[in-house]
Amino acid sequence: MKKRLLFTAYSLELGGIEKALVNLLNRLDYEKYDVTLIVEKKEGIFLDMINSNVKVLDYKISDSKVVLFRKIKNRLKLVFWKLKLNKKYDFSCSFATYSIPGAHLALAASKNSTLWMHGNYYVNYGCDEDVLKDFLDGVFATKFKRVVFVSDENKREVCKHYQGISDKAMVCNNFIDGDEIIEKASEEVEFKRKKCPLFLNVGRHEEYQKRLTRIIEATEKLVKDGYKFQILCIGDGPDSFRYQDMVSDMKLDDVIVFLGKKKNPYPYYKMCDAVILSSEYEGYPVVFLESMVLDKPILSTKISDWEELDGKYGMFSSLDTDGVYKMMKKYLDKGFDVKERFDYNQFNLEVEKKINDMIEDNM
């Protein structure tokens, strides 16, 4: 008899959480498991990349402008779905932390329930304990059997500022599909690089978290210093036009090139000399793992678990423009050689054991 697993998420649009979910679903043993995924929006670039054995259900909430009608309709729908799912699964997981319907459904579906935490939500919410509490209360964090964090730093920080989950908290990294990354990196792309150092930035264009302005402002300073290099930016988001306008106003269009969303970003990883991030906070960035698989140096601000990688897989800076500027300058002056080959197979085996233990309820 196969075990029944349920995962909930918001959508399968481009993003680190969504990519991590796809990798997880594609690693499961479908001889052993019957898997259902419920999404609030059945759409996104990753929708056709998940294993065909996964049953994908659409839980679309009403967005009617008539407030009372919307509330009644969404409440009735939630009650119906909770009754429909009621403890019919052996394992359930709310994978997109912020999805309130996802949390409701995962808690209803199984006693063996898991809330997956992808970031440092204390920092995310302005280091305000009251705001953090409201957020985690809103997704019923204390009601889950376990709470999974993707980095030690995130676990320590959130548990320190939110009561009731320390005894059920654990760390489990996300899977990384190293074979797929290496294979897809060999695909041809039209972009032709210049004969100068090439950096790559991959991520959502959202200033509150990603702080791409740090890279843009640091680039302006470096160009004035006489350095020759280029940066490719893959991704989009609410601040894309803001970033493009900044680059245009600073006359950096030949230096910083925006490529938009890419279903396959890996040829650009292979092409670049180093991968650069400027985030204010992260969970454990998938970009880190992708860079390590392809032996690309990481240049990043000091986000989650950076100490484990510093000096071995890359270099790290303070959380400001000056820090990013000095880091980029150091790389342009001296370069950086990755010190150790990343064994993604061993990495995945350790993740797989933890996930199997969760599913089998051996934690």
C-alpha positions in Angstrom: 0.0 0.0 0.0 1.5 3.3 -1.0 1.7 6.1 1.5 -0.3 9.2 0.6 1.6 12.5 0.7 0.2 16.0 0.3 2.1 19.2 -0.4 0.6 22.7 -0.6 2.1 25.7 -2.3 1.1 29.1 -3.8 2.1 28.5 -7.4 4.9 27.1 -9.6 6.2 30.5 -10.8 9.9 31.2 -11.0 11.5 31.4 -7.6 13.7 29.6 -5.1 10.9 28.1 -3.1 9.2 26.8 -6.2 12.4 25.4 -7.6 13.1 23.7 -4.3 9.6 22.1 -4.4 10.1 20.8 -7.9 13.4 19.2 -7.0 11.8 17.6 -3.9 8.8 16.2 -5.9 11.1 14.9 -8.6 13.2 13.0 -6.1 10.4 11.1 -4.4 9.9 7.3 -5.0 6.6 7.0 -6.8 6.7 3.2 -6.3 6.2 4.0 -2.6 4.2 7.2 -2.6 1.0 8.6 -4.0 1.6 12.4 -4.2 -0.8 15.3 -4.4 0.1 19.0 -4.8 -2.5 21.7 -4.0 -1.7 25.2 -5.3 -3.5 28.4 -5.0 -2.6 29.2 -8.6 -2.2 26.4 -11.0 0.3 28.3 -13.1 4.0 29.0 -13.5 7.2 28.2 -15.4 7.8 25.1 -13.3 4.3 23.5 -13.8 5.4 21.2 -16.6 8.7 20.3 -14.9 7.3 18.3 -12.0 7.0 14.5 -12.1 3.9 13.4 -14.1 2.9 11.1 -11.2 2.0 14.2 -9.1 -1.7 15.0 -9.0 -1.9 18.8 -9.1 -5.1 20.4 -7.7 -6.1 24.0 -8.1 -7.3 25.7 -4.9 -8.2 29.1 -6.3 -9.5 31.6 -3.8 -12.1 34.2 -4.7 -10.8 37.7 -5.4 -14.3 39.2 -5.8 -14.4 43.0 -5.0 -17.5 42.4 -3.0 -15.9 41.8 0.4 -18.7 39.9 2.1 -19.3 37.6 -0.9 -15.6 36.9 -1.1 -15.3 36.1 2.6 -18.3 33.8 2.6 -17.2 32.0 -0.6 -13.6 31.5 0.6 -14.8 30.3 4.1 -17.2 27.8 2.6 -14.6 26.5 0.2 -12.1 26.1 3.0 -14.5 24.1 5.1 -15.4 21.9 2.2 -11.7 21.1 1.4 -10.8 20.5 5.0 -13.6 17.9 5.3 -12.5 16.4 2.0 -8.9 16.0 3.1 -9.6 15.2 6.8 -6.7 13.0 7.9 -6.6 11.0 4.7 -2.9 11.4 4.2 0.1 9.8 5.9 2.2 13.0 5.5 1.4 16.6 4.7 3.5 19.7 4.1 2.8 23.4 3.8 5.8 24.1 1.6 5.2 27.8 0.8 5.4 29.2 4.3 3.3 32.3 3.7 0.3 30.4 2.2 -2.5 30.6 4.8 -4.8 28.3 2.8 -1.9 25.9 2.3 -1.3 25.8 6.1 -5.0 25.1 6.7 -5.1 22.3 4.2 -1.8 20.6 5.3 -2.9 20.6 9.0 -6.3 19.1 8.0 -4.8 16.4 5.8 -2.6 14.6 8.3 -1.4 14.4 11.9 2.1 14.0 10.5 2.2 17.6 9.3 5.2 19.8 8.4 5.6 23.6 7.9 8.6 24.4 5.7 10.4 27.7 6.5 12.5 29.0 3.7 13.8 32.2 5.2 14.7 34.2 8.3 11.3 35.6 8.9 12.5 37.6 11.9 14.7 39.7 9.6 12.1 39.5 6.9 9.6 41.3 9.1 12.0 44.1 10.2 13.3 42.4 13.4 9.9 43.0 15.0 8.8 40.2 17.3 5.2 41.3 17.2 5.1 41.2 13.4 6.9 37.9 13.4 4.4 36.5 15.9 1.4 37.7 13.8 2.8 36.1 10.7 3.6 32.7 12.3 0.4 32.6 14.3 -1.4 33.3 11.0 0.1 30.1 9.4 -0.5 28.2 12.7 3.2 27.3 13.2 2.8 25.9 16.6 0.1 23.4 15.5 2.3 21.6 13.1 4.1 18.4 14.2 7.4 19.8 12.9 8.8 23.0 11.5 11.6 22.6 9.0 14.2 25.3 8.4 16.6 25.3 5.4 19.5 26.7 7.4 20.9 26.7 11.0 21.0 30.4 11.1 17.3 30.8 10.2 16.3 28.2 12.8 18.3 29.8 15.6 17.1 33.3 14.8 13.4 32.5 14.4 13.2 30.2 17.4 14.9 32.8 19.6 12.1 35.3 18.8 9.1 33.1 18.5 7.9 30.8 21.3 6.4 27.3 20.9 8.4 25.8 18.0 11.9 25.2 19.3 11.1 21.6 20.4 9.7 20.7 16.9 12.2 22.7 14.8 14.8 21.0 12.6 17.1 21.8 9.7 16.8 20.2 6.3 18.4 21.7 3.2 16.7 21.6 -0.2 17.5 19.0 -2.8 19.7 20.1 -5.8 19.4 18.3 -9.1 23.1 18.4 -10.0 22.9 16.1 -13.0 20.1 18.2 -14.6 22.1 21.4 -13.9 25.2 20.1 -15.6 23.3 18.7 -18.6 21.3 21.9 -19.1 24.4 24.1 -18.7 25.6 22.7 -22.0 22.7 24.1 -24.1 23.5 26.8 -26.5 22.3 30.4 -25.9 22.4 33.5 -28.2 24.2 35.8 -25.8 27.9 36.4 -26.6 30.0 37.5 -23.8 32.6 40.2 -24.1 36.3 39.7 -23.4 36.1 40.9 -19.8 35.1 39.4 -16.4 31.4 38.3 -16.4 29.2 38.2 -13.2 25.7 36.6 -13.1 22.9 37.6 -10.8 19.8 35.3 -10.6 16.7 36.1 -8.6 13.5 37.9 -8.2 13.6 41.7 -8.7 12.3 42.8 -5.3 14.3 45.4 -3.6 13.1 44.8 0.0 14.9 41.4 0.0 17.2 41.2 -3.0 18.7 44.8 -2.9 19.9 44.7 -6.4 20.6 48.5 -6.1 23.7 47.5 -4.1 25.2 45.8 -7.2 24.1 48.6 -9.5 25.6 51.4 -7.3 28.8 49.3 -6.7 29.0 48.9 -10.5 28.8 52.6 -11.1 31.7 53.2 -8.7 33.8 50.4 -10.2 33.3 51.7 -13.7 34.4 55.2 -12.6 37.5 53.5 -11.1 38.3 52.2 -14.6 37.3 48.5 -14.2 36.0 46.6 -17.2 33.4 43.9 -16.6 29.8 42.9 -17.3 26.8 41.7 -15.2 24.0 39.5 -16.5 20.7 39.7 -14.5 18.2 36.9 -14.9 14.8 37.3 -13.3 12.0 39.8 -13.0 9.7 41.2 -10.4 8.0 44.3 -9.1 11.2 46.4 -9.2 12.5 45.4 -12.7 11.6 48.7 -14.2 13.2 50.6 -11.3 16.4 48.7 -11.8 16.4 49.2 -15.5 15.8 52.9 -15.1 18.7 53.2 -12.6 21.0 51.4 -15.0 19.9 53.7 -17.9 20.3 56.9 -15.8 23.8 55.8 -14.8 24.6 55.0 -18.4 25.5 51.4 -17.5 23.4 49.7 -20.2 26.5 48.1 -21.7 27.7 46.8 -18.3 24.5 45.5 -16.7 22.3 43.5 -19.0 18.8 42.4 -18.1 17.8 39.1 -19.7 14.4 38.6 -18.0 13.1 35.2 -16.8 14.9 32.1 -18.1 13.5 28.6 -17.9 17.1 27.4 -18.2 19.6 29.8 -16.6 22.4 27.2 -16.4 24.2 28.1 -19.7 24.7 31.5 -18.2 26.1 30.1 -15.0 28.6 28.1 -17.2 29.4 31.2 -19.2 30.0 33.5 -16.2 33.2 33.9 -14.1 31.3 34.3 -10.8 27.8 34.5 -9.4 26.8 37.5 -7.3 24.0 38.2 -4.8 23.3 41.3 -2.8 20.3 40.2 -0.7 19.4 41.5 2.8 18.3 38.1 3.8 17.7 34.6 2.4 16.8 31.1 3.5 19.6 28.9 2.0 19.8 30.2 -1.6 19.3 27.7 -4.3 21.7 30.0 -6.3 24.4 29.0 -3.8 23.9 25.3 -4.6 23.6 25.8 -8.3 26.9 27.8 -8.3 28.6 25.1 -6.3 27.5 22.3 -8.7 29.0 24.3 -11.6 32.2 25.2 -9.7 31.4 29.0 -9.9 32.7 31.3 -7.2 30.0 32.9 -5.1 30.2 36.6 -4.3 27.5 37.4 -1.8 26.4 39.5 1.1 26.5 37.7 4.5 23.3 35.8 4.3 22.3 32.5 5.9 25.1 30.1 6.8 27.7 32.1 4.8 30.4 31.1 7.2 30.3 27.5 6.0 31.1 28.7 2.4 33.5 31.6 3.1 36.9 31.1 1.6 36.0 27.7 0.2 33.3 28.4 -2.3 33.4 32.2 -2.4 33.8 35.5 -0.7 31.2 37.5 1.4 30.6 41.1 2.2 28.7 43.3 4.6 25.1 44.2 3.9 25.6 47.5 2.1 26.8 49.0 -1.2 30.3 49.7 0.1 30.7 46.0 1.1 29.5 44.8 -2.3 31.8 47.3 -4.0 34.9 46.1 -2.0 34.0 42.5 -2.6 33.6 43.0 -6.4 36.9 45.0 -6.5 38.8 42.3 -4.6 37.5 39.7 -7.1 38.4 41.8 -10.1 41.9 42.5 -8.7 42.7 39.0 -7.4 40.0 36.5 -8.6 38.9 33.5 -6.6 39.5 29.8 -7.0 36.9 27.4 -5.6 38.8 25.3 -3.1 36.7 22.1 -3.0 34.5 20.1 -5.4 30.9 20.0 -4.2 29.6 16.5 -3.9 25.9 17.0 -4.7 25.1 13.3 -4.6 26.2 13.0 -1.0 24.5 16.2 -0.1 21.2 14.9 -1.6 21.5 11.6 0.2 21.6 13.4 3.5 18.6 15.5 2.6 16.7 12.4 1.4 17.2 10.6 4.6 15.7 13.4 6.6 12.7 13.7 4.3 12.1 9.9 4.4 12.3 10.0 8.2 9.6 12.8 8.2 7.4 10.8 5.9 7.8 7.6 7.9 7.3 9.7 11.1 10.6 8.6 12.5 11.7 12.1 13.7 
